[in-house]
């Protein structure tokens, strides 16, 4: 790969990482940046909604003259085809392999590749079947039977993908995350002992190779799972209501499917509900275990415990820049769990509310990112019924940026509509609904603030 191509790819990777695009993320090894792993979140409003889809992107040596090679890894070990353009063997049919005028151009880049992949997670996947022409069907007024048949097939495919999206792109990846070996703690220097700057930056932990080989997105998926949990619960409850008559029956085969390249499975939303709730409980147990593990490190004077305590002291001293923050303290003097107390600004939507937020920090930070929970009552688009607070730090490695991200989220009075940035379905429907819906949202928010 030429130096020019390498520089371009490095620049594009940095652009993707700095992008405010919440729908996808990438991972790669610095020693081999041409081998990229991508995770794309299924677009809301599609049967792939909020699923975690992994892809491998191989960059050729003559990039960008030649397009990347893309394969889907979310295939149920090669047993499930997620649509006409997403094959069970990993093959992905992208537009640049299509007709004239749609081919790859060197002017395109990594972000356009990600957007092209995302476009395959369509609201109506059947229309992506090669040879499908909506105009032909619309003009075929003489063959109503054929039109009815195609409509039924499209609907059935959508229902099947909704089910398998929850099973294979949401629940299974999270179950695998808990089956993976935990990162191993490296012996940390005690206070007073010297350590290199490189060791210092790693916060005394490094993941086992086995974990890296399985998935680079486990923590990313865990945090998003907590964000979108209620959306998953609602989808499953709807599936139970709509598909109860088909419980335990097999999927029908689609016209474009064949042996070894189909979506084979059976309807079982009740099982999905049980597994989803079990994952919720395991994630909460894991979160509450972090402070317990942290106390062991405090007793050992481990470097990460000392650093977190020092960071807390520094950030708390700097809180004068945020007059709305009443307090930033360590819960039970434990540097692995912080409490932020915030009072709503005058003339803001949170005016007068006293909001307490508990921030859990993993002993394996930054490999595992903090999780924030609102302890006070707060009816808000960014706060789930479980109390999970959705926020975005500008630099995930720095705890101070997490605190700033939380404050920015609370002070964002008029957030633009973005379905990936809401964790409360009911509040979201009101906040971006009709004028009467918006008034009801403000009343519910005000009532929760008065209760706080």
C-alpha positions as CSV (number, residue, x, y, z in Angstrom):
1,X,0.0,0.0,0.0
2,X,1.5,3.3,-1.1
3,X,2.3,6.0,1.4
4,X,-0.3,8.2,-0.2
5,X,-3.0,5.6,0.2
6,X,-2.0,4.9,3.8
7,X,-2.2,8.6,4.7
8,X,-5.6,8.8,3.1
9,X,-6.9,5.7,4.9
10,X,-5.5,7.0,8.2
11,X,-7.3,10.4,7.6
12,X,-10.6,8.6,6.8
13,X,-10.4,6.4,9.9
14,X,-9.9,9.5,12.0
15,X,-12.8,11.2,10.4
16,X,-15.1,8.2,11.1
17,X,-13.9,8.1,14.7
18,X,-14.5,11.8,15.2
19,X,-17.8,11.8,13.4
20,X,-21.0,12.5,15.4
21,X,-22.6,9.7,13.5
22,X,-24.1,7.3,16.1
23,X,-25.1,4.6,13.6
24,X,-21.7,3.0,13.2
25,X,-18.2,2.6,14.6
26,X,-15.0,1.0,13.6
27,X,-12.2,-0.9,15.3
28,X,-8.8,-1.9,13.9
29,X,-5.2,-2.7,14.9
30,X,-2.6,0.1,14.4
31,X,-0.3,-2.5,13.0
32,X,-2.8,-3.4,10.2
33,X,-5.2,-0.6,9.5
34,X,-6.3,-2.2,6.2
35,X,-8.2,-4.9,8.2
36,X,-11.2,-2.9,9.7
37,X,-14.0,-4.3,11.7
38,X,-17.2,-2.2,11.6
39,X,-20.4,-2.3,13.6
40,X,-23.5,-0.7,12.2
41,X,-26.7,-0.2,14.2
42,X,-29.8,-1.1,12.4
43,X,-31.7,2.1,11.4
44,X,-34.9,2.9,13.4
45,X,-38.1,2.3,11.5
46,X,-36.7,-0.8,9.7
47,X,-36.9,-4.5,10.6
48,X,-33.2,-4.2,11.5
49,X,-34.0,-1.6,14.1
50,X,-31.2,-1.1,16.7
51,X,-29.6,-4.4,15.9
52,X,-25.8,-4.8,16.1
53,X,-24.5,-5.8,12.7
54,X,-20.8,-6.6,12.4
55,X,-18.9,-6.3,9.1
56,X,-15.3,-6.8,8.0
57,X,-13.8,-4.3,5.6
58,X,-10.6,-5.3,3.8
59,X,-8.8,-2.4,2.2
60,X,-6.9,-3.4,-1.0
61,X,-3.3,-2.3,-1.5
62,X,-4.3,0.0,-4.4
63,X,-7.1,1.8,-2.5
64,X,-8.9,4.0,-3.4
65,X,-8.5,3.0,-7.0
66,X,-10.1,-0.4,-6.0
67,X,-13.0,-0.5,-3.6
68,X,-12.9,-2.3,-0.2
69,X,-14.1,-5.9,0.1
70,X,-17.0,-6.1,2.6
71,X,-18.3,-9.2,4.4
72,X,-21.1,-9.4,7.0
73,X,-20.2,-11.3,10.1
74,X,-23.6,-11.4,11.7
75,X,-24.8,-14.5,9.9
76,X,-25.6,-17.0,12.7
77,X,-22.3,-18.8,11.9
78,X,-23.2,-18.9,8.2
79,X,-26.7,-20.1,8.7
80,X,-28.8,-17.0,8.2
81,X,-29.3,-14.6,5.3
82,X,-30.5,-11.3,6.5
83,X,-31.8,-10.1,3.1
84,X,-31.4,-10.3,-0.6
85,X,-28.0,-8.4,-0.5
86,X,-26.7,-9.9,2.8
87,X,-25.8,-13.6,2.3
88,X,-25.4,-16.3,4.8
89,X,-21.8,-16.9,3.6
90,X,-20.9,-13.3,4.4
91,X,-21.2,-11.9,0.9
92,X,-22.5,-8.3,0.7
93,X,-23.8,-6.9,-2.6
94,X,-23.1,-3.2,-2.7
95,X,-24.2,-0.7,-5.3
96,X,-20.7,-0.1,-6.7
97,X,-20.9,-3.6,-8.2
98,X,-24.1,-2.7,-10.0
99,X,-25.1,-1.1,-13.2
100,X,-23.2,1.7,-15.0
101,X,-23.1,4.9,-13.1
102,X,-23.2,3.1,-9.8
103,X,-19.7,1.8,-9.8
104,X,-17.1,2.6,-7.2
105,X,-15.3,6.0,-7.6
106,X,-11.9,6.9,-6.0
107,X,-13.7,10.0,-4.7
108,X,-15.7,7.9,-2.3
109,X,-14.2,6.9,1.0
110,X,-14.7,4.8,4.1
111,X,-17.7,6.8,5.4
112,X,-19.5,6.4,2.1
113,X,-18.7,2.6,2.4
114,X,-20.4,2.6,5.8
115,X,-23.4,4.5,4.5
116,X,-23.7,2.1,1.6
117,X,-23.8,-0.8,3.9
118,X,-26.3,0.9,6.1
119,X,-28.6,1.4,3.1
120,X,-28.9,-2.3,2.8
121,X,-30.6,-2.4,6.2
122,X,-33.7,-1.1,4.5
123,X,-37.2,-0.6,5.7
124,X,-38.4,-2.9,2.8
125,X,-35.6,-5.4,2.2
126,X,-37.4,-7.2,-0.6
127,X,-37.1,-4.2,-2.9
128,X,-33.3,-4.8,-2.9
129,X,-33.8,-8.1,-4.6
130,X,-31.9,-8.0,-8.0
131,X,-34.4,-7.5,-10.8
132,X,-37.1,-6.0,-8.5
133,X,-38.8,-3.1,-10.2
134,X,-41.5,-1.2,-8.3
135,X,-42.7,0.5,-11.5
136,X,-43.2,-2.8,-13.2
137,X,-45.4,-4.0,-10.4
138,X,-47.3,-0.8,-10.2
139,X,-48.1,-1.0,-13.9
140,X,-49.1,-4.6,-13.8
141,X,-52.8,-3.9,-13.2
142,X,-53.9,-7.1,-15.0
143,X,-52.2,-9.5,-12.6
144,X,-53.6,-8.6,-9.2
145,X,-52.9,-12.1,-7.9
146,X,-49.2,-11.6,-8.5
147,X,-49.2,-8.2,-6.9
148,X,-51.0,-9.6,-3.8
149,X,-48.5,-12.5,-3.6
150,X,-45.5,-10.1,-3.8
151,X,-47.0,-7.9,-1.1
152,X,-47.5,-10.9,1.2
153,X,-43.9,-12.0,0.6
154,X,-42.5,-8.6,1.4
155,X,-44.6,-8.4,4.6
156,X,-43.5,-11.9,5.7
157,X,-39.9,-11.1,5.1
158,X,-40.1,-8.0,7.2
159,X,-41.7,-9.9,10.1
160,X,-39.0,-12.6,9.9
161,X,-36.2,-10.1,9.9
162,X,-37.7,-8.3,12.9
163,X,-37.7,-11.6,14.9
164,X,-34.2,-12.6,13.9
165,X,-32.9,-9.0,14.3
166,X,-33.8,-9.3,18.0
167,X,-32.5,-12.9,18.3
168,X,-29.3,-12.8,16.4
169,X,-28.3,-9.1,16.2
170,X,-29.3,-8.0,19.7
171,X,-29.6,-10.9,22.2
172,X,-27.0,-13.3,20.9
173,X,-24.2,-10.8,20.7
174,X,-24.8,-9.7,24.3
175,X,-25.0,-13.4,25.5
176,X,-21.7,-14.0,23.8
177,X,-20.2,-10.9,25.5
178,X,-20.9,-12.5,28.9
179,X,-19.5,-15.9,27.7
180,X,-16.2,-14.2,26.6
181,X,-13.2,-14.4,29.0
182,X,-12.9,-11.3,31.2
183,X,-9.9,-8.9,30.7
184,X,-7.0,-10.0,32.9
185,X,-5.6,-7.6,35.5
186,X,-1.9,-6.9,35.2
187,X,-0.1,-6.4,38.5
188,X,-0.2,-2.7,39.1
189,X,2.6,-0.8,40.8
190,X,1.9,0.3,44.3
191,X,2.0,4.0,45.2
192,X,5.5,5.1,45.3
193,X,6.7,2.6,42.7
194,X,7.8,3.8,39.3
195,X,5.9,2.9,36.1
196,X,6.5,3.8,32.5
197,X,4.3,6.3,30.8
198,X,3.0,3.6,28.5
199,X,2.0,1.5,31.5
200,X,0.4,4.5,33.1
201,X,-1.8,5.2,30.1
202,X,-3.1,1.7,30.1
203,X,-4.7,2.0,33.5
204,X,-3.0,-1.2,34.6
205,X,-5.2,-3.5,32.5
206,X,-4.8,-5.2,29.2
207,X,-7.4,-7.5,27.5
208,X,-6.6,-11.1,26.8
209,X,-5.9,-11.9,23.1
210,X,-8.8,-14.4,23.2
211,X,-11.2,-11.5,24.0
212,X,-9.8,-9.4,21.2
213,X,-10.2,-12.2,18.7
214,X,-13.9,-12.7,19.5
215,X,-15.3,-9.1,19.2
216,X,-14.0,-5.6,19.6
217,X,-17.5,-4.3,20.2
218,X,-18.7,-6.0,23.4
219,X,-18.7,-3.0,25.7
220,X,-20.1,-0.8,22.9
221,X,-23.0,-3.2,22.5
222,X,-23.6,-3.5,26.3
223,X,-23.9,0.3,26.7
224,X,-26.2,0.6,23.7
225,X,-28.3,-2.4,24.9
226,X,-28.9,-0.5,28.2
227,X,-29.8,2.6,26.2
228,X,-32.3,0.9,23.9
229,X,-33.6,-1.8,26.3
230,X,-37.2,-0.4,26.3
231,X,-37.3,-0.3,22.5
232,X,-36.3,-4.0,22.4
233,X,-38.9,-4.8,25.1
234,X,-41.6,-3.0,23.2
235,X,-40.7,-4.9,19.9
236,X,-40.9,-8.2,21.7
237,X,-44.2,-7.4,23.3
238,X,-45.6,-6.4,20.0
239,X,-44.2,-9.7,18.5
240,X,-45.9,-11.7,21.2
241,X,-49.2,-10.0,20.5
242,X,-49.0,-10.2,16.7
243,X,-47.4,-13.6,16.3
244,X,-48.9,-15.7,19.1
245,X,-50.7,-17.9,16.7
246,X,-47.4,-18.9,15.1
247,X,-45.5,-19.6,18.3
248,X,-43.2,-22.5,17.6
249,X,-43.8,-22.7,13.9
250,X,-41.1,-22.4,11.2
251,X,-40.4,-19.5,8.9
252,X,-41.5,-19.8,5.3
253,X,-38.8,-19.8,2.6
254,X,-38.5,-16.6,0.6
255,X,-38.3,-16.8,-3.3
256,X,-34.7,-15.6,-3.3
257,X,-33.6,-18.1,-0.7
258,X,-32.0,-21.4,-1.3
259,X,-30.4,-24.3,0.6
260,X,-27.6,-23.0,2.9
261,X,-28.6,-19.4,2.1
262,X,-31.9,-18.7,3.8
263,X,-33.3,-17.3,7.0
264,X,-34.3,-20.5,8.7
265,X,-35.8,-20.3,12.2
266,X,-39.0,-20.5,14.1
267,X,-41.3,-18.0,15.9
268,X,-40.5,-17.8,19.6
269,X,-41.0,-14.3,21.0
270,X,-41.6,-15.7,24.5
271,X,-38.1,-17.2,24.6
272,X,-36.7,-13.9,23.3
273,X,-38.4,-12.0,26.1
274,X,-37.0,-14.4,28.8
275,X,-33.5,-14.0,27.3
276,X,-33.7,-10.2,27.1
277,X,-34.8,-9.8,30.7
278,X,-32.0,-12.1,31.8
279,X,-29.5,-10.0,29.9
280,X,-30.9,-6.8,31.6
281,X,-30.3,-8.4,35.0
282,X,-26.8,-9.6,34.1
283,X,-25.8,-6.1,32.9
284,X,-27.1,-4.5,36.1
285,X,-25.3,-7.1,38.2
286,X,-22.1,-6.5,36.3
287,X,-22.5,-2.7,36.8
288,X,-23.0,-3.1,40.6
289,X,-20.0,-5.4,40.8
290,X,-17.6,-2.8,39.5
291,X,-17.4,-0.8,42.8
292,X,-16.9,-4.1,44.7
293,X,-14.0,-5.0,42.4
294,X,-12.7,-1.5,42.7
295,X,-12.5,-1.7,46.5
296,X,-10.1,-4.6,46.2
297,X,-7.9,-2.3,44.0
298,X,-8.2,0.5,46.5
299,X,-6.9,-1.8,49.3
300,X,-4.0,-2.8,47.0
301,X,-3.2,0.9,46.2
302,X,-3.5,-0.1,42.5
303,X,-2.6,2.6,40.0
304,X,-6.1,2.9,38.5
305,X,-7.7,3.5,42.0
306,X,-5.2,6.2,42.8
307,X,-5.6,7.9,39.4
308,X,-9.4,7.9,39.7
309,X,-9.3,9.4,43.1
310,X,-6.9,12.1,41.8
311,X,-9.1,12.8,38.8
312,X,-12.1,13.2,41.1
313,X,-10.3,15.7,43.2
314,X,-9.1,17.7,40.2
315,X,-12.5,17.6,38.5
316,X,-14.4,18.5,41.7
317,X,-12.1,21.5,42.1
318,X,-12.8,22.7,38.6
319,X,-16.6,22.4,39.0
320,X,-16.8,26.2,39.7
321,X,-17.0,26.5,35.9
322,X,-20.4,24.7,36.2
323,X,-22.4,26.7,38.8
324,X,-25.3,24.3,38.3
325,X,-23.3,21.4,39.8
326,X,-24.0,21.3,43.6
327,X,-21.7,18.4,44.3
328,X,-19.4,15.8,42.8
329,X,-18.6,13.2,45.4
330,X,-17.3,9.6,45.7
331,X,-20.0,7.2,46.9
332,X,-18.8,5.6,50.2
333,X,-15.3,7.1,49.4
334,X,-15.1,4.6,46.5
335,X,-13.3,6.1,43.4
336,X,-15.1,3.6,41.2
337,X,-18.6,5.1,41.8
338,X,-19.2,8.9,41.7
339,X,-22.3,10.9,42.4
340,X,-23.1,14.1,40.5
341,X,-25.7,16.4,41.9
342,X,-27.1,19.0,39.5
343,X,-29.7,21.7,39.9
344,X,-31.6,22.9,36.8
345,X,-30.7,26.3,35.4
346,X,-33.2,29.2,35.8
347,X,-35.5,29.5,32.8
348,X,-34.5,26.1,31.5
349,X,-36.7,23.1,31.1
350,X,-35.0,21.6,34.2
351,X,-35.4,24.8,36.3
352,X,-35.6,24.0,40.1
353,X,-35.0,20.2,39.7
354,X,-32.3,18.6,41.8
355,X,-31.0,15.7,39.8
356,X,-28.7,13.1,41.3
357,X,-26.7,10.9,38.9
358,X,-24.6,7.9,39.9
359,X,-21.7,7.1,37.7
360,X,-20.2,3.6,37.8
361,X,-16.6,3.3,36.5
362,X,-15.1,-0.1,35.5
363,X,-11.8,-1.3,36.9
364,X,-11.0,-1.9,33.2
365,X,-11.6,1.6,32.1
366,X,-11.2,2.7,29.3
367,X,-11.8,-0.8,27.7
368,X,-15.1,-0.7,29.5
369,X,-16.8,2.7,29.6
370,X,-18.7,4.3,32.5
371,X,-22.4,3.8,32.9
372,X,-24.6,6.6,34.3
373,X,-27.9,6.2,36.1
374,X,-30.3,9.0,37.2
375,X,-31.3,8.4,40.8
376,X,-33.9,11.2,41.0
377,X,-37.2,11.0,39.2
378,X,-36.8,12.5,35.7
379,X,-39.2,12.1,32.8
380,X,-36.8,12.8,29.9
381,X,-36.0,11.6,26.4
382,X,-32.4,10.8,27.5
383,X,-33.4,8.9,30.6
384,X,-34.8,5.3,30.5
385,X,-37.3,3.9,32.9
386,X,-34.4,1.9,34.3
387,X,-32.7,5.2,35.0
388,X,-30.0,4.8,32.3
389,X,-28.8,8.2,31.1
390,X,-27.8,8.5,27.5
391,X,-24.9,10.9,26.9
392,X,-21.9,11.3,24.7
393,X,-18.4,12.2,25.9
394,X,-16.1,14.0,23.5
395,X,-13.2,11.8,24.6
396,X,-14.2,8.5,26.0
397,X,-10.9,7.9,27.7
398,X,-11.2,10.8,30.0
399,X,-13.6,10.7,33.0
400,X,-13.7,14.5,33.0
401,X,-15.2,14.4,29.5
402,X,-17.9,12.0,30.7
403,X,-18.9,14.5,33.4
404,X,-19.0,17.2,30.8
405,X,-21.0,15.1,28.4
406,X,-23.6,14.4,31.2
407,X,-23.9,18.1,31.9
408,X,-24.2,19.0,28.2
409,X,-27.0,16.4,27.9
410,X,-28.9,17.9,30.8
411,X,-28.5,21.4,29.5
412,X,-29.7,20.6,26.0
413,X,-33.1,22.2,26.1
414,X,-34.0,21.8,22.4
415,X,-32.3,18.6,21.0
416,X,-32.7,17.9,17.3
417,X,-34.7,14.8,16.5
418,X,-32.4,11.8,16.4
419,X,-34.0,8.4,17.2
420,X,-30.6,7.0,18.1
421,X,-30.2,9.6,20.9
422,X,-33.3,8.8,22.9
423,X,-33.8,6.0,25.4
424,X,-37.4,6.6,26.4
425,X,-39.9,5.7,23.7
426,X,-42.9,7.2,25.4
427,X,-41.2,10.5,26.2
428,X,-39.7,10.7,22.7
429,X,-43.1,10.3,21.0
430,X,-44.4,13.2,23.1
431,X,-41.4,15.4,22.7
432,X,-41.4,15.3,18.9
433,X,-45.1,14.8,18.5
434,X,-48.0,17.2,18.0
435,X,-48.2,20.5,19.9
436,X,-50.5,18.9,22.5
437,X,-48.0,16.0,22.8
438,X,-45.2,18.4,23.4
439,X,-47.2,20.2,26.1
440,X,-47.9,16.9,27.8
441,X,-44.1,16.1,27.7
442,X,-43.3,19.4,29.4
443,X,-46.0,18.7,32.1
444,X,-44.6,15.3,32.8
445,X,-41.0,16.6,32.9
446,X,-42.1,19.4,35.3
447,X,-43.9,17.0,37.5
448,X,-40.8,14.7,37.8
449,X,-38.7,17.8,38.6
450,X,-41.0,18.8,41.4
451,X,-40.8,15.3,42.8
452,X,-37.0,15.5,42.7
